[in-house]
């Protein structure tokens, strides 16, 4: 389902907050792209208040790659400014100049450099593959990738839970049909109670069940049957279990789970 279009991304990129929110969107897409959480060996994409820290904007190591996620180690840079190509060139030069020792240069040859922007690549006289050719042939990194708004739109469409989450909570664009993220579901469900329902209350006397739900969802064991008074109650227990899980497990599951409406 498509909730976020290129025009939405381009408009959002003009907002001041997009610079620190964008790494979270990409991180969620990476998590959603991994069918097995064990494939992700290391992931660090500071966002929000941590989005201005020094170093690479993202650092990832995966055992298995996918369409947009290279296998092995990859380092990521982001650009939401009006001229992302200039930002790409600047970031690439900075990272190459930072390879000072022979060991650093040798290590970089096994790393993929990835640049992501919510804005479209717009150089009509030079196609993107031709633009990247110079950087790939430089041999500083194993490969050099550039994902623009058009590619990002497709990536978001492939992962509905991430698209729904960021459409509503980040872009302020509410889908009329499709799915809600776990955050949206819990916000709507918990407010039906007075006082507002907490995850701890929803999981009261269900600690073992909550652990079983998270463990099952983090595996590839197929269906898990839960019984309750209604679908919302069962969903609420499952969502509360996810929201109460360890951070790494919660981030991974929230990138995969959507609740239909």
LODO-970644 format. One record per residue (C-alpha): residue in one letter; residue number from 1; x, y, z. Coordinates in pm, 1 decimal. Layout:
# LODO-970644
@residuo a num NUM c1 X c2 Y c3 Z $
...
***
This chain:
# LODO-970644
@residuo x num 1 c1 0.0 c2 0.0 c3 0.0 $
@residuo x num 2 c1 127.9 c2 346.6 c3 -86.7 $
@residuo x num 3 c1 78.7 c2 607.6 c3 182.9 $
@residuo x num 4 c1 383.2 c2 822.5 c3 111.9 $
@residuo x num 5 c1 458.3 c2 966.6 c3 -231.6 $
@residuo x num 6 c1 759.7 c2 1148.1 c3 -367.7 $
@residuo x num 7 c1 583.1 c2 1482.3 c3 -337.1 $
@residuo x num 8 c1 515.2 c2 1411.1 c3 32.6 $
@residuo x num 9 c1 881.6 c2 1335.6 c3 88.6 $
@residuo x num 10 c1 996.8 c2 1646.8 c3 -94.8 $
@residuo x num 11 c1 761.0 c2 1871.1 c3 103.0 $
@residuo x num 12 c1 863.8 c2 1706.0 c3 428.5 $
@residuo x num 13 c1 1233.2 c2 1757.4 c3 346.9 $
@residuo x num 14 c1 1174.5 c2 2133.9 c3 367.6 $
@residuo x num 15 c1 1075.7 c2 2104.6 c3 732.2 $
@residuo x num 16 c1 1339.9 c2 2176.9 c3 993.6 $
@residuo x num 17 c1 1275.6 c2 1854.5 c3 1182.7 $
@residuo x num 18 c1 1322.1 c2 1624.8 c3 883.3 $
@residuo x num 19 c1 1698.3 c2 1621.6 c3 930.4 $
@residuo x num 20 c1 1675.6 c2 1441.2 c3 1264.7 $
@residuo x num 21 c1 1364.3 c2 1235.0 c3 1181.3 $
@residuo x num 22 c1 1493.9 c2 1093.1 c3 853.0 $
@residuo x num 23 c1 1748.1 c2 848.0 c3 1005.0 $
@residuo x num 24 c1 1466.1 c2 686.5 c3 1204.1 $
@residuo x num 25 c1 1261.6 c2 631.4 c3 887.9 $
@residuo x num 26 c1 1555.8 c2 467.5 c3 711.1 $
@residuo x num 27 c1 1637.7 c2 256.9 c3 1017.6 $
@residuo x num 28 c1 1278.7 c2 131.5 c3 1029.4 $
@residuo x num 29 c1 1295.4 c2 40.9 c3 660.4 $
@residuo x num 30 c1 1617.2 c2 -152.9 c3 716.7 $
@residuo x num 31 c1 1461.6 c2 -344.7 c3 1005.7 $
@residuo x num 32 c1 1150.1 c2 -415.6 c3 799.1 $
@residuo x num 33 c1 1365.4 c2 -540.6 c3 510.2 $
@residuo x num 34 c1 1524.8 c2 -810.3 c3 724.4 $
@residuo x num 35 c1 1315.6 c2 -1130.1 c3 747.1 $
@residuo x num 36 c1 1531.6 c2 -1263.8 c3 1031.1 $
@residuo x num 37 c1 1640.1 c2 -1038.3 c3 1320.1 $
@residuo x num 38 c1 1952.5 c2 -1249.9 c3 1364.3 $
@residuo x num 39 c1 2074.2 c2 -1126.0 c3 1023.9 $
@residuo x num 40 c1 2133.5 c2 -780.0 c3 1170.9 $
@residuo x num 41 c1 2465.8 c2 -796.4 c3 1353.3 $
@residuo x num 42 c1 2499.4 c2 -423.2 c3 1425.4 $
@residuo x num 43 c1 2276.3 c2 -121.8 c3 1361.7 $
@residuo x num 44 c1 2328.1 c2 236.0 c3 1475.4 $
@residuo x num 45 c1 2118.1 c2 513.6 c3 1323.7 $
@residuo x num 46 c1 2098.6 c2 801.6 c3 1572.2 $
@residuo x num 47 c1 1778.2 c2 1000.7 c3 1528.6 $
@residuo x num 48 c1 1569.4 c2 1248.7 c3 1722.7 $
@residuo x num 49 c1 1774.1 c2 1431.0 c3 1984.2 $
@residuo x num 50 c1 2071.0 c2 1203.4 c3 1906.4 $
@residuo x num 51 c1 2062.0 c2 1284.2 c3 1535.1 $
@residuo x num 52 c1 2337.1 c2 1546.4 c3 1548.4 $
@residuo x num 53 c1 2615.7 c2 1325.2 c3 1685.5 $
@residuo x num 54 c1 2951.7 c2 1308.7 c3 1506.1 $
@residuo x num 55 c1 3043.9 c2 1020.9 c3 1279.2 $
@residuo x num 56 c1 2849.6 c2 840.8 c3 1010.7 $
@residuo x num 57 c1 2475.2 c2 906.8 c3 1006.4 $
@residuo x num 58 c1 2425.6 c2 530.6 c3 1006.1 $
@residuo x num 59 c1 2639.9 c2 222.4 c3 1058.1 $
@residuo x num 60 c1 2507.5 c2 -122.3 c3 971.5 $
@residuo x num 61 c1 2633.2 c2 -479.7 c3 952.2 $
@residuo x num 62 c1 2406.7 c2 -750.9 c3 814.2 $
@residuo x num 63 c1 2467.3 c2 -1115.0 c3 734.4 $
@residuo x num 64 c1 2221.0 c2 -1114.1 c3 444.2 $
@residuo x num 65 c1 2142.5 c2 -827.7 c3 207.2 $
@residuo x num 66 c1 1817.6 c2 -728.1 c3 36.9 $
@residuo x num 67 c1 1711.0 c2 -494.5 c3 -243.8 $
@residuo x num 68 c1 1809.6 c2 -174.4 c3 -61.3 $
@residuo x num 69 c1 2028.8 c2 -315.2 c3 215.0 $
@residuo x num 70 c1 2377.6 c2 -435.4 c3 116.8 $
@residuo x num 71 c1 2521.9 c2 -743.1 c3 284.1 $
@residuo x num 72 c1 2818.2 c2 -697.2 c3 515.9 $
@residuo x num 73 c1 2908.0 c2 -360.8 c3 665.1 $
@residuo x num 74 c1 2765.5 c2 -41.3 c3 519.7 $
@residuo x num 75 c1 2797.0 c2 320.7 c3 628.7 $
@residuo x num 76 c1 2511.9 c2 562.4 c3 559.1 $
@residuo x num 77 c1 2483.7 c2 936.8 c3 508.4 $
@residuo x num 78 c1 2164.0 c2 1140.4 c3 469.7 $
@residuo x num 79 c1 2076.4 c2 1464.9 c3 295.4 $
@residuo x num 80 c1 1746.7 c2 1651.9 c3 327.6 $
@residuo x num 81 c1 1878.9 c2 1986.6 c3 198.8 $
@residuo x num 82 c1 1776.7 c2 2135.3 c3 -137.4 $
@residuo x num 83 c1 2091.7 c2 2017.7 c3 -315.2 $
@residuo x num 84 c1 2141.7 c2 1654.9 c3 -211.6 $
@residuo x num 85 c1 2401.0 c2 1591.4 c3 -482.4 $
@residuo x num 86 c1 2625.3 c2 1856.7 c3 -328.7 $
@residuo x num 87 c1 2566.4 c2 1699.2 c3 13.1 $
@residuo x num 88 c1 2659.1 c2 1357.5 c3 -128.2 $
@residuo x num 89 c1 2983.0 c2 1494.4 c3 -273.7 $
@residuo x num 90 c1 3070.7 c2 1668.6 c3 51.9 $
@residuo x num 91 c1 2996.7 c2 1364.5 c3 268.9 $
@residuo x num 92 c1 3184.4 c2 1130.2 c3 36.5 $
@residuo x num 93 c1 3493.1 c2 1354.8 c3 31.3 $
@residuo x num 94 c1 3485.2 c2 1392.9 c3 410.4 $
@residuo x num 95 c1 3472.0 c2 1016.8 c3 462.1 $
@residuo x num 96 c1 3745.1 c2 944.7 c3 207.0 $
@residuo x num 97 c1 3970.1 c2 1216.6 c3 352.9 $
@residuo x num 98 c1 3914.2 c2 1058.0 c3 694.4 $
@residuo x num 99 c1 4079.4 c2 735.7 c3 579.9 $
@residuo x num 100 c1 4425.6 c2 830.9 c3 698.7 $
@residuo x num 101 c1 4603.2 c2 501.0 c3 765.9 $
@residuo x num 102 c1 4662.9 c2 204.2 c3 538.5 $
@residuo x num 103 c1 4453.1 c2 -13.0 c3 769.7 $
@residuo x num 104 c1 4158.8 c2 228.6 c3 749.5 $
@residuo x num 105 c1 4184.0 c2 238.7 c3 370.9 $
@residuo x num 106 c1 4199.0 c2 -139.2 c3 351.5 $
@residuo x num 107 c1 3897.6 c2 -178.9 c3 582.7 $
@residuo x num 108 c1 3693.8 c2 70.4 c3 378.3 $
@residuo x num 109 c1 3737.1 c2 -142.3 c3 65.6 $
@residuo x num 110 c1 3506.7 c2 -399.6 c3 229.4 $
@residuo x num 111 c1 3242.3 c2 -138.6 c3 322.9 $
@residuo x num 112 c1 2951.9 c2 -5.6 c3 114.1 $
@residuo x num 113 c1 2892.0 c2 370.2 c3 121.2 $
@residuo x num 114 c1 2519.1 c2 453.3 c3 104.8 $
@residuo x num 115 c1 2366.0 c2 799.2 c3 62.4 $
@residuo x num 116 c1 1990.7 c2 849.8 c3 105.8 $
@residuo x num 117 c1 1779.5 c2 1159.3 c3 37.8 $
@residuo x num 118 c1 1403.0 c2 1217.2 c3 33.7 $
@residuo x num 119 c1 1452.2 c2 1442.5 c3 -270.2 $
@residuo x num 120 c1 1466.0 c2 1314.1 c3 -627.4 $
@residuo x num 121 c1 1792.0 c2 1299.5 c3 -818.2 $
@residuo x num 122 c1 1746.3 c2 1578.0 c3 -1071.0 $
@residuo x num 123 c1 2043.3 c2 1604.0 c3 -1305.0 $
@residuo x num 124 c1 1889.0 c2 1551.8 c3 -1651.3 $
@residuo x num 125 c1 2222.4 c2 1569.4 c3 -1833.8 $
@residuo x num 126 c1 2383.4 c2 1299.5 c3 -1617.7 $
@residuo x num 127 c1 2197.7 c2 981.6 c3 -1529.9 $
@residuo x num 128 c1 2240.3 c2 853.0 c3 -1176.6 $
@residuo x num 129 c1 2435.3 c2 535.7 c3 -1273.3 $
@residuo x num 130 c1 2675.0 c2 751.2 c3 -1477.0 $
@residuo x num 131 c1 2710.9 c2 996.5 c3 -1189.0 $
@residuo x num 132 c1 2800.3 c2 715.2 c3 -948.8 $
@residuo x num 133 c1 3044.8 c2 550.4 c3 -1188.5 $
@residuo x num 134 c1 3326.6 c2 789.2 c3 -1098.7 $
@residuo x num 135 c1 3285.1 c2 721.0 c3 -726.7 $
@residuo x num 136 c1 3259.0 c2 345.0 c3 -768.9 $
@residuo x num 137 c1 3568.8 c2 336.0 c3 -985.2 $
@residuo x num 138 c1 3756.9 c2 534.3 c3 -721.9 $
@residuo x num 139 c1 3789.1 c2 212.4 c3 -527.0 $
@residuo x num 140 c1 3771.8 c2 372.6 c3 -183.2 $
@residuo x num 141 c1 3468.4 c2 161.3 c3 -86.8 $
@residuo x num 142 c1 3339.0 c2 -178.2 c3 -196.4 $
@residuo x num 143 c1 3041.2 c2 -2.6 c3 -357.2 $
@residuo x num 144 c1 2871.5 c2 337.7 c3 -359.9 $
@residuo x num 145 c1 2489.6 c2 361.4 c3 -355.3 $
@residuo x num 146 c1 2257.7 c2 661.8 c3 -387.6 $
@residuo x num 147 c1 1887.6 c2 630.3 c3 -297.6 $
@residuo x num 148 c1 1661.7 c2 923.8 c3 -388.5 $
@residuo x num 149 c1 1295.3 c2 1007.2 c3 -327.3 $
@residuo x num 150 c1 1169.7 c2 782.7 c3 -608.4 $
@residuo x num 151 c1 1352.4 c2 480.7 c3 -467.6 $
@residuo x num 152 c1 1246.8 c2 571.1 c3 -114.4 $
@residuo x num 153 c1 881.4 c2 587.1 c3 -223.2 $
@residuo x num 154 c1 907.8 c2 231.3 c3 -358.3 $
@residuo x num 155 c1 1087.9 c2 108.1 c3 -47.6 $
@residuo x num 156 c1 817.9 c2 254.6 c3 178.6 $
@residuo x num 157 c1 544.6 c2 101.5 c3 -37.1 $
@residuo x num 158 c1 700.3 c2 -240.7 c3 11.7 $
@residuo x num 159 c1 675.9 c2 -214.0 c3 391.1 $
@residuo x num 160 c1 329.9 c2 -102.2 c3 493.7 $
@residuo x num 161 c1 390.4 c2 -86.2 c3 869.1 $
@residuo x num 162 c1 674.0 c2 162.7 c3 823.5 $
@residuo x num 163 c1 479.1 c2 361.4 c3 563.4 $
@residuo x num 164 c1 174.3 c2 387.1 c3 789.1 $
@residuo x num 165 c1 381.2 c2 489.2 c3 1091.6 $
@residuo x num 166 c1 570.9 c2 769.2 c3 921.3 $
@residuo x num 167 c1 277.0 c2 884.5 c3 709.0 $
@residuo x num 168 c1 74.5 c2 967.2 c3 1018.2 $
@residuo x num 169 c1 327.4 c2 1042.6 c3 1290.1 $
@residuo x num 170 c1 596.6 c2 1221.5 c3 1088.1 $
@residuo x num 171 c1 443.3 c2 1356.7 c3 769.3 $
@residuo x num 172 c1 100.5 c2 1421.4 c3 922.1 $
@residuo x num 173 c1 -60.5 c2 1236.0 c3 632.7 $
@residuo x num 174 c1 -338.1 c2 1003.9 c3 753.7 $
@residuo x num 175 c1 -415.9 c2 711.0 c3 521.1 $
@residuo x num 176 c1 -789.0 c2 658.3 c3 463.5 $
@residuo x num 177 c1 -753.5 c2 281.0 c3 443.5 $
@residuo x num 178 c1 -480.4 c2 28.9 c3 502.6 $
@residuo x num 179 c1 -304.3 c2 -23.4 c3 832.7 $
@residuo x num 180 c1 -211.8 c2 150.8 c3 1151.9 $
@residuo x num 181 c1 126.7 c2 119.2 c3 1314.9 $
@residuo x num 182 c1 145.5 c2 -32.2 c3 1663.1 $
@residuo x num 183 c1 193.9 c2 322.0 c3 1797.2 $
@residuo x num 184 c1 -130.3 c2 436.1 c3 1634.2 $
@residuo x num 185 c1 -324.4 c2 129.5 c3 1745.3 $
@residuo x num 186 c1 -213.8 c2 167.2 c3 2106.2 $
@residuo x num 187 c1 -286.8 c2 539.6 c3 2107.9 $
@residuo x num 188 c1 -641.7 c2 480.9 c3 1983.1 $
@residuo x num 189 c1 -712.1 c2 174.8 c3 2199.0 $
@residuo x num 190 c1 -567.5 c2 303.3 c3 2527.1 $
@residuo x num 191 c1 -769.5 c2 626.9 c3 2510.2 $
@residuo x num 192 c1 -1095.3 c2 428.6 c3 2521.6 $
@residuo x num 193 c1 -1033.3 c2 385.7 c3 2895.1 $
@residuo x num 194 c1 -1042.1 c2 635.4 c3 3179.0 $
@residuo x num 195 c1 -779.1 c2 654.0 c3 3314.7 $
@residuo x num 196 c1 -586.6 c2 580.3 c3 2996.2 $
@residuo x num 197 c1 -479.8 c2 216.5 c3 2970.8 $
@residuo x num 198 c1 -111.6 c2 135.0 c3 3016.5 $
@residuo x num 199 c1 83.3 c2 -158.5 c3 2878.2 $
@residuo x num 200 c1 141.5 c2 -285.3 c3 3232.6 $
@residuo x num 201 c1 -233.0 c2 -304.9 c3 3300.7 $
@residuo x num 202 c1 -302.4 c2 -475.5 c3 2967.0 $
@residuo x num 203 c1 -37.6 c2 -735.8 c3 3048.9 $
@residuo x num 204 c1 -144.5 c2 -785.2 c3 3411.2 $
@residuo x num 205 c1 -113.0 c2 -1159.4 c3 3488.9 $
@residuo x num 206 c1 -3.8 c2 -1209.8 c3 3126.3 $
@residuo x num 207 c1 373.0 c2 -1171.6 c3 3164.3 $
@residuo x num 208 c1 438.6 c2 -1525.0 c3 3044.5 $
@residuo x num 209 c1 202.8 c2 -1478.6 c3 2749.0 $
@residuo x num 210 c1 373.0 c2 -1150.9 c3 2656.5 $
@residuo x num 211 c1 713.6 c2 -1319.3 c3 2654.1 $
@residuo x num 212 c1 577.2 c2 -1602.2 c3 2441.0 $
@residuo x num 213 c1 428.3 c2 -1355.1 c3 2190.9 $
@residuo x num 214 c1 753.5 c2 -1163.3 c3 2147.9 $
@residuo x num 215 c1 960.5 c2 -1481.4 c3 2125.0 $
@residuo x num 216 c1 724.6 c2 -1624.9 c3 1864.0 $
@residuo x num 217 c1 716.1 c2 -1307.9 c3 1654.8 $
@residuo x num 218 c1 1095.5 c2 -1291.5 c3 1656.3 $
@residuo x num 219 c1 1109.0 c2 -1644.3 c3 1514.3 $
@residuo x num 220 c1 984.2 c2 -1810.9 c3 1196.5 $
@residuo x num 221 c1 756.5 c2 -2062.0 c3 1370.1 $
@residuo x num 222 c1 438.4 c2 -1972.3 c3 1181.7 $
@residuo x num 223 c1 103.9 c2 -1885.6 c3 1340.9 $
@residuo x num 224 c1 37.9 c2 -1830.7 c3 1710.0 $
@residuo x num 225 c1 -323.2 c2 -1865.2 c3 1828.7 $
@residuo x num 226 c1 -446.1 c2 -1634.4 c3 2107.0 $
@residuo x num 227 c1 -796.9 c2 -1637.3 c3 2254.3 $
@residuo x num 228 c1 -978.2 c2 -1336.3 c3 2398.0 $
@residuo x num 229 c1 -1315.8 c2 -1163.1 c3 2423.7 $
@residuo x num 230 c1 -1264.9 c2 -988.5 c3 2090.5 $
@residuo x num 231 c1 -1006.2 c2 -906.0 c3 1821.8 $
@residuo x num 232 c1 -917.9 c2 -570.2 c3 1975.4 $
@residuo x num 233 c1 -843.6 c2 -730.3 c3 2311.6 $
@residuo x num 234 c1 -618.4 c2 -991.2 c3 2155.1 $
@residuo x num 235 c1 -448.4 c2 -726.1 c3 1942.5 $
@residuo x num 236 c1 -403.2 c2 -502.6 c3 2247.4 $
@residuo x num 237 c1 -223.4 c2 -778.1 c3 2438.6 $
@residuo x num 238 c1 3.5 c2 -847.3 c3 2139.5 $
@residuo x num 239 c1 78.4 c2 -477.9 c3 2083.0 $
@residuo x num 240 c1 138.7 c2 -419.9 c3 2455.5 $
@residuo x num 241 c1 379.9 c2 -714.5 c3 2455.5 $
@residuo x num 242 c1 569.2 c2 -563.2 c3 2161.8 $
@residuo x num 243 c1 580.6 c2 -218.4 c3 2322.0 $
@residuo x num 244 c1 704.3 c2 -372.9 c3 2648.3 $
@residuo x num 245 c1 980.8 c2 -576.9 c3 2482.0 $
@residuo x num 246 c1 1353.2 c2 -505.1 c3 2488.4 $
@residuo x num 247 c1 1432.1 c2 -203.5 c3 2268.0 $
@residuo x num 248 c1 1604.1 c2 -398.7 c3 1988.6 $
@residuo x num 249 c1 1315.7 c2 -647.6 c3 1969.0 $
@residuo x num 250 c1 1055.4 c2 -370.3 c3 1988.4 $
@residuo x num 251 c1 1218.7 c2 -167.4 c3 1708.0 $
@residuo x num 252 c1 1238.5 c2 -475.0 c3 1484.9 $
@residuo x num 253 c1 879.9 c2 -586.3 c3 1545.0 $
@residuo x num 254 c1 729.0 c2 -237.9 c3 1511.9 $
@residuo x num 255 c1 890.1 c2 -213.0 c3 1168.3 $
@residuo x num 256 c1 708.0 c2 -531.0 c3 1064.2 $
@residuo x num 257 c1 369.1 c2 -507.9 c3 1233.6 $
@residuo x num 258 c1 65.3 c2 -316.2 c3 1107.9 $
@residuo x num 259 c1 -294.9 c2 -335.2 c3 1230.8 $
@residuo x num 260 c1 -561.1 c2 -328.6 c3 951.2 $
@residuo x num 261 c1 -847.5 c2 -79.6 c3 953.2 $
***
